[in-house]
Amino acid sequence: MSRPLTRRQWDALQAFDRHQREWSLSPTLEELGEALGVNRITAYGHVQALIQKGYLENLEPGASRGFHLTRRASALLQERSAGRSSSALQQAQGKRVIPPAAPHPASLPWLGRIAAGQPLEVIEDPQSISLQDLIPHFEGHYVLQVAGDSMEEDHIQDGDWVIVRREAIPQNGSIVVAILEDESCTLKRFYRKKGGGYRLEPANRKYAPLEVERLEIRGVVTGVIRSFR
């Protein structure tokens, strides 16, 4: 049985469809984020969820406009547009579709830069980085470049590349990509507070921890790549 879409995933699917119909091409992550009022990492998360549920497919890995609607997505959009009953929607969602294309085996998407000091907005840069020799099994991972020095005592320096596992469940002490309530993102050590809320710890004495009530985890850091040139 097809997994239902969340409200935000449905919003993302509609925004994707509107852009494709208006401009006759797929939106970039930046354009999708602008349509939804979120940053590029959050938009990327929605796209990956839609791929996993069979509503988008990546026909051009590494391209900024490589994502496309599947037949399942088209059927659902047509059913919703026609205002048919919920039972008809379930039948449309259950139709056979072309499975999403597998990610390119030798690259990971580079989504931009992430703050390791004060949170900042990421900037999309549609490139790919070859990691085949470094990570034998990297499905479900992506790459971010660090901007700032707040994690240097954990040997993550300004300009490093962090490898992030998208669906990993963070444990206390994990280094995570965290989306804050203002849609900014940051790289910190993650801790659950007794009584609720979270503490995001830098690894540099110059910076104070961030105490937050709500956040969204976009992955756990599994590795670091550094160039000494």
Backbone hydrogen bonds in HBPLUS format (Angstrom, degrees):
<---DONOR---> <-ACCEPTOR-->    atom                        ^
c    i                          cat <-CA-CA->   ^        H-A-AA   ^      H-
h    n   atom  resd res      DA  || num        DHA   H-A  angle D-A-AA Bond
n    s   type  num  typ     dist DA aas  dist angle  dist       angle   num
A0010-TRP N   A0006-THR O   2.92 MM   4  6.18 154.1  1.99 151.1 158.0     1
A0011-ASP N   A0007-ARG O   2.91 MM   4  6.22 153.2  1.98 146.1 154.0     2
A0012-ALA N   A0008-ARG O   2.91 MM   4  6.13 154.0  1.98 142.1 148.9     3
A0013-LEU N   A0009-GLN O   2.90 MM   4  6.16 153.6  1.97 144.8 152.0     4
A0014-GLN N   A0010-TRP O   2.95 MM   4  6.18 160.8  1.98 151.3 156.0     5
A0015-ALA N   A0011-ASP O   2.90 MM   4  6.12 160.6  1.94 149.7 155.4     6
A0016-PHE N   A0012-ALA O   2.89 MM   4  6.05 156.2  1.94 147.0 153.6     7
A0017-ASP N   A0013-LEU O   2.96 MM   4  6.18 159.6  2.00 146.5 152.0     8
A0018-ARG N   A0014-GLN O   2.83 MM   4  6.09 161.4  1.87 154.4 159.3     9
A0019-HIS N   A0015-ALA O   3.05 MM   4  6.21 165.7  2.07 148.5 151.9    10
A0020-GLN N   A0016-PHE O   3.02 MM   4  6.21 159.8  2.06 147.8 153.8    11
A0021-ARG N   A0017-ASP O   2.92 MM   4  6.13 156.6  1.97 151.9 157.8    12
A0022-GLU N   A0018-ARG O   2.91 MM   4  6.02 155.7  1.97 149.3 156.3    13
A0023-TRP N   A0019-HIS O   2.91 MM   4  5.85 165.5  1.93 152.9 156.4    14
A0024-SER N   A0020-GLN O   2.82 MM   4  4.89 128.1  2.09 125.8 135.1    15
A0032-LEU N   A0028-THR O   2.92 MM   4  6.16 161.0  1.96 153.3 158.7    16
A0033-GLY N   A0029-LEU O   2.84 MM   4  5.94 157.7  1.89 145.2 151.8    17
A0034-GLU N   A0030-GLU O   2.94 MM   4  6.19 154.8  2.01 147.2 153.8    18
A0035-ALA N   A0031-GLU O   3.05 MM   4  6.27 154.7  2.11 143.6 150.1    19
A0036-LEU N   A0032-LEU O   3.06 MM   4  6.30 142.2  2.21 144.2 154.1    20
A0037-GLY N   A0033-GLY O   2.76 MM   4  5.74 120.9  2.11 142.2 158.3    21
A0038-VAL N   A0033-GLY O   2.90 MM   5  4.84 158.9  1.94 138.3 141.6    22
A0043-ALA N   A0039-ASN O   3.02 MM   4  6.31 159.3  2.07 148.9 155.4    23
A0044-TYR N   A0040-ARG O   2.80 MM   4  5.97 153.2  1.87 143.8 151.4    24
A0045-GLY N   A0041-ILE O   2.93 MM   4  6.24 148.3  2.03 143.9 152.5    25
A0046-HIS N   A0042-THR O   3.06 MM   4  6.45 152.8  2.13 149.6 156.0    26
A0047-VAL N   A0043-ALA O   2.98 MM   4  6.29 159.3  2.02 151.1 156.9    27
A0048-GLN N   A0044-TYR O   2.91 MM   4  6.17 162.2  1.94 152.8 157.1    28
A0049-ALA N   A0045-GLY O   3.02 MM   4  6.23 153.6  2.09 144.2 151.4    29
A0050-LEU N   A0046-HIS O   2.95 MM   4  6.21 154.7  2.02 149.4 156.2    30
A0051-ILE N   A0047-VAL O   2.91 MM   4  6.21 146.3  2.03 147.5 157.3    31
A0052-GLN N   A0048-GLN O   2.96 MM   4  6.20 163.6  1.99 149.1 153.0    32
A0053-LYS N   A0049-ALA O   3.04 MM   4  6.24 143.1  2.18 141.9 151.6    33
A0055-TYR N   A0050-LEU O   2.76 MM   5  5.10 156.1  1.81 163.5 159.1    34
A0056-LEU N   A0050-LEU O   3.29 MM   6  5.53 140.1  2.46 111.4 109.1    35
A0054-GLY N   A0051-ILE O   3.03 MM   3  5.11 157.9  2.08 104.5 111.4    36
A0070-THR N   A0055-TYR O   3.18 MM  15  5.28 158.0  2.23 122.3 122.1    37
A0057-GLU N   A0068-HIS O   2.83 MM  11  5.40 146.0  1.95 149.8 161.0    38
A0068-HIS N   A0057-GLU O   2.84 MM  11  5.40 152.2  1.91 151.8 161.3    39
A0059-LEU N   A0066-GLY O   2.95 MM   7  5.58 135.9  2.15 169.5 160.2    40
A0063-ALA N   A0060-GLU O   2.99 MM   3  5.61 164.0  2.01 143.2 147.0    41
A0074-SER N   A0070-THR O   3.04 MM   4  6.40 163.0  2.07 151.5 155.8    42
A0075-ALA N   A0071-ARG O   2.89 MM   4  6.05 158.5  1.94 147.9 153.5    43
A0076-LEU N   A0072-ARG O   3.00 MM   4  6.22 160.9  2.03 148.2 153.2    44
A0077-LEU N   A0073-ALA O   2.89 MM   4  6.09 166.3  1.90 157.6 161.2    45
A0078-GLN N   A0074-SER O   2.96 MM   4  6.07 156.8  2.01 145.6 152.0    46
A0079-GLU N   A0075-ALA O   2.94 MM   4  6.13 156.6  1.99 147.1 153.7    47
A0080-ARG N   A0076-LEU O   2.91 MM   4  6.13 165.3  1.93 153.8 157.5    48
A0081-SER N   A0077-LEU O   2.91 MM   4  5.99 156.7  1.97 142.5 149.7    49
A0082-ALA N   A0078-GLN O   2.96 MM   4  6.10 149.4  2.05 143.5 151.2    50
A0084-ARG N   A0079-GLU O   3.29 MM   5  5.76 168.5  2.31 156.3 157.0    51
A0083-GLY N   A0080-ARG O   3.07 MM   3  5.04 146.9  2.19  97.0 107.2    52
A0088-ALA N   A0085-SER O   3.12 MM   3  5.29 120.3  2.49  98.6 112.6    53
A0089-LEU N   A0085-SER O   3.08 MM   4  6.46 146.6  2.19 143.6 153.6    54
A0090-GLN N   A0086-SER O   2.99 MM   4  6.30 153.8  2.06 146.0 151.8    55
A0091-GLN N   A0087-SER O   3.11 MM   4  6.41 152.1  2.19 143.7 150.7    56
A0092-ALA N   A0088-ALA O   2.95 MM   4  6.21 154.5  2.01 145.6 152.7    57
A0093-GLN N   A0089-LEU O   2.86 MM   4  6.15 155.8  1.92 152.2 158.8    58
A0094-GLY N   A0090-GLN O   3.11 MM   4  6.26 131.8  2.35 135.7 147.7    59
A0094-GLY N   A0091-GLN O   3.12 MM   3  5.09 131.9  2.36  93.5 106.8    60
A0095-LYS N   A0092-ALA O   3.31 MM   3  5.53 168.3  2.32 108.2 111.6    61
A0108-LEU N   A0129-ILE O   3.16 MM  21  5.59 139.7  2.33 134.0 143.7    62
A0129-ILE N   A0108-LEU O   3.23 MM  21  5.59 153.5  2.31 145.3 152.6    63
A0143-VAL N   A0109-PRO O   3.39 MM  34  6.38 169.7  2.40 163.4 160.4    64
A0110-TRP N   A0127-GLN O   3.06 MM  17  5.54 164.9  2.09 153.2 149.1    65
A0145-GLN N   A0112-GLY O   3.15 MM  33  6.35 170.7  2.16 156.3 158.7    66
A0114-ILE N   A0145-GLN O   2.89 MM  31  6.17 151.6  1.97 161.0 164.1    67
A0147-ALA N   A0114-ILE O   2.88 MM  33  5.79 146.9  1.99 165.8 159.4    68
A0187-LEU N   A0115-ALA O   3.13 MM  72  6.40 140.0  2.29 160.1 172.0    69
A0116-ALA N   A0147-ALA O   2.91 MM  31  5.73 146.5  2.02 139.5 134.4    70
A0150-SER N   A0116-ALA O   2.76 MM  34  5.04 124.4  2.07 123.0 140.1    71
A0127-GLN N   A0125-ASP O   2.69 MM   2  5.84 120.9  2.04 122.1 105.4    72
A0134-LEU N   A0131-LEU O   2.97 MM   3  5.18 134.2  2.18 103.7 117.1    73
A0135-ILE N   A0131-LEU O   2.89 MM   4  5.90 164.0  1.91 173.2 172.6    74
A0141-HIS N   A0138-PHE O   3.18 MM   3  5.52 139.5  2.35 139.7 134.5    75
A0166-ARG N   A0140-GLY O   2.81 MM  26  5.67 161.8  1.85 165.3 171.1    76
A0142-TYR N   A0164-VAL O   2.93 MM  22  5.38 144.5  2.06 143.4 154.8    77
A0164-VAL N   A0142-TYR O   2.87 MM  22  5.38 177.3  1.87 165.0 165.6    78
A0144-LEU N   A0162-VAL O   3.12 MM  18  5.47 157.1  2.17 150.4 157.5    79
A0162-VAL N   A0144-LEU O   2.83 MM  18  5.47 161.1  1.86 163.6 168.4    80
A0146-VAL N   A0160-ASP O   2.80 MM  14  5.43 167.2  1.81 161.3 165.9    81
A0159-GLY N   A0146-VAL O   2.89 MM  13  5.21 161.7  1.92 134.0 139.6    82
A0152-GLU N   A0149-ASP O   3.31 MM   3  5.38 164.8  2.33 116.6 114.9    83
A0203-ALA N   A0150-SER O   2.57 MM  53  5.59 142.9  1.70 150.6 163.0    84
A0154-ASP N   A0151-MET O   3.00 MM   3  5.48 154.7  2.06 113.6 121.8    85
A0156-ILE N   A0151-MET O   3.23 MM   5  5.33 155.4  2.29 132.0 132.6    86
A0155-HIS N   A0152-GLU O   2.89 MM   3  4.81 147.8  1.99 108.8 110.0    87
A0153-GLU N   A0203-ALA O   2.85 MM  50  5.00 149.8  1.94 159.1 160.4    88
A0160-ASP N   A0157-GLN O   2.96 MM   3  5.54 164.6  1.98 138.8 140.8    89
A0161-TRP N   A0225-ILE O   2.79 MM  64  4.87 170.9  1.80 156.0 157.8    90
A0225-ILE N   A0161-TRP O   2.66 MM  64  4.87 159.0  1.70 148.9 155.1    91
A0163-ILE N   A0223-GLY O   2.81 MM  60  4.95 168.5  1.83 135.0 138.0    92
A0222-THR N   A0163-ILE O   2.74 MM  59  5.61 168.1  1.75 159.8 163.7    93
A0165-ARG N   A0220-VAL O   2.85 MM  55  5.32 169.5  1.86 151.8 148.7    94
A0220-VAL N   A0165-ARG O   3.04 MM  55  5.32 149.7  2.13 140.2 142.7    95
A0174-SER N   A0171-GLN O   2.88 MM   3  5.41 164.3  1.91 142.8 142.2    96
A0173-GLY N   A0190-PHE O   2.66 MM  17  5.30 168.6  1.67 164.3 167.8    97
A0190-PHE N   A0174-SER O   2.75 MM  16  5.47 156.8  1.80 159.1 166.3    98
A0221-VAL N   A0175-ILE O   2.81 MM  46  5.55 168.3  1.83 156.3 160.4    99
A0176-VAL N   A0188-LYS O   2.83 MM  12  5.76 162.1  1.86 170.0 165.1   100
A0188-LYS N   A0176-VAL O   3.29 MM  12  5.76 152.6  2.37 149.8 156.4   101
A0177-VAL N   A0219-GLY O   2.99 MM  42  5.47 159.4  2.04 148.4 150.5   102
A0218-ARG N   A0177-VAL O   2.81 MM  41  5.30 173.8  1.81 161.3 163.1   103
A0178-ALA N   A0186-THR O   2.97 MM   8  5.47 174.1  1.98 165.9 166.5   104
A0186-THR N   A0178-ALA O   2.98 MM   8  5.47 148.2  2.09 146.7 156.8   105
A0179-ILE N   A0216-GLU O   2.72 MM  37  4.94 167.9  1.74 154.1 158.4   106
A0216-GLU N   A0179-ILE O   2.90 MM  37  4.94 151.7  1.98 142.2 150.0   107
A0180-LEU N   A0184-SER O   2.86 MM   4  5.51 163.2  1.89 157.8 163.4   108
A0183-GLU N   A0180-LEU O   2.94 MM   3  5.31 154.2  2.00 121.6 123.2   109
A0189-ARG N   A0201-GLU O   2.92 MM  12  4.89 176.1  1.92 146.3 145.2   110
A0201-GLU N   A0189-ARG O   2.81 MM  12  4.89 154.3  1.88 142.7 146.5   111
A0191-TYR N   A0199-ARG O   3.00 MM   8  5.16 131.1  2.24 150.0 161.4   112
A0199-ARG N   A0191-TYR O   2.87 MM   8  5.16 163.4  1.90 150.7 155.1   113
A0193-LYS N   A0197-GLY O   3.03 MM   4  5.45 175.3  2.04 136.0 135.9   114
A0196-GLY N   A0193-LYS O   3.13 MM   3  5.44 157.9  2.18 130.6 129.0   115
A0198-TYR N   A0212-VAL O   2.71 MM  14  5.34 164.9  1.74 168.8 170.7   116
A0212-VAL N   A0198-TYR O   2.97 MM  14  5.34 164.3  1.99 149.8 154.9   117
A0200-LEU N   A0210-LEU O   2.80 MM  10  4.97 164.7  1.83 149.3 154.7   118
A0210-LEU N   A0200-LEU O   2.92 MM  10  4.97 164.0  1.94 142.4 146.3   119
A0207-TYR N   A0204-ASN O   3.07 MM   3  5.93 171.0  2.07 128.5 131.2   120
